[in-house]
Amino acid sequence: MNGYVPEFLKDRFPVRPIGHLHVFLSDGAEDNIFPREIGRKNAAFLKKKEQK
Protein backbone atom coordinates (compact mmCIF):
# COMPACT_ATOMS: atom_id res chain seq x y z
CA MET A 1 0.00 0.00 0.00
CA ASN A 2 1.28 3.43 -0.90
CA GLY A 3 0.38 6.68 0.68
CA TYR A 4 1.54 9.86 2.25
CA VAL A 5 0.63 12.26 5.03
CA PRO A 6 -0.47 15.55 3.44
CA GLU A 7 0.99 18.69 4.98
CA PHE A 8 -2.42 20.09 5.90
CA LEU A 9 -3.15 17.00 8.02
CA LYS A 10 0.11 17.34 9.92
CA ASP A 11 -0.83 20.86 10.98
CA ARG A 12 -4.57 20.47 11.41
CA PHE A 13 -4.97 17.21 13.34
CA PRO A 14 -3.00 16.19 16.42
CA VAL A 15 -1.45 12.75 16.27
CA ARG A 16 -0.95 10.66 19.36
CA PRO A 17 2.41 9.03 20.10
CA ILE A 18 3.00 5.86 18.08
CA GLY A 19 6.01 4.42 19.90
CA HIS A 20 3.97 1.34 20.84
CA LEU A 21 3.25 0.51 17.16
CA HIS A 22 5.37 -1.44 14.71
CA VAL A 23 5.49 0.35 11.36
CA PHE A 24 6.94 -0.85 8.08
CA LEU A 25 7.56 2.05 5.71
CA SER A 26 9.12 1.67 2.30
CA ASP A 27 9.33 3.45 -1.00
CA GLY A 28 10.59 2.54 -4.41
CA ALA A 29 12.88 4.20 -6.90
CA GLU A 30 10.50 3.30 -9.74
CA ASP A 31 7.25 4.45 -8.12
CA ASN A 32 5.48 6.72 -10.62
CA ILE A 33 2.90 8.00 -8.15
CA PHE A 34 4.78 8.78 -4.93
CA PRO A 35 8.37 9.97 -5.33
CA ARG A 36 11.03 8.92 -2.81
CA GLU A 37 10.99 12.34 -1.17
CA ILE A 38 7.45 11.69 0.07
CA GLY A 39 8.65 8.46 1.69
CA ARG A 40 11.48 10.33 3.40
CA LYS A 41 9.07 12.97 4.70
CA ASN A 42 6.70 10.29 5.99
CA ALA A 43 9.55 8.54 7.80
CA ALA A 44 10.70 11.79 9.43
CA PHE A 45 7.14 12.63 10.48
CA LEU A 46 6.53 9.20 12.03
CA LYS A 47 9.89 9.19 13.83
CA LYS A 48 9.03 12.52 15.39
CA LYS A 49 5.70 11.11 16.60
CA GLU A 50 7.39 7.98 17.92
CA GLN A 51 9.54 10.03 20.28
CA LYS A 52 6.69 11.97 21.90
Stockholm file with secondary structure:
# STOCKHOLM 1.0

chainA/1-52         MNGYVPEFLKDRFPVRPIGHLHVFLSDGAEDNIFPREIGRKNAAFLKKKEQK
#=GR chainA/1-52 SS CCCCCCHHHHHHSCCCCCTTSCCCCCCCTTCSSSCHHHHHHHHHHHHHHHHC
#=GC SS_cons        CCCCCCHHHHHHSCCCCCTTSCCCCCCCTTCSSSCHHHHHHHHHHHHHHHHC
//
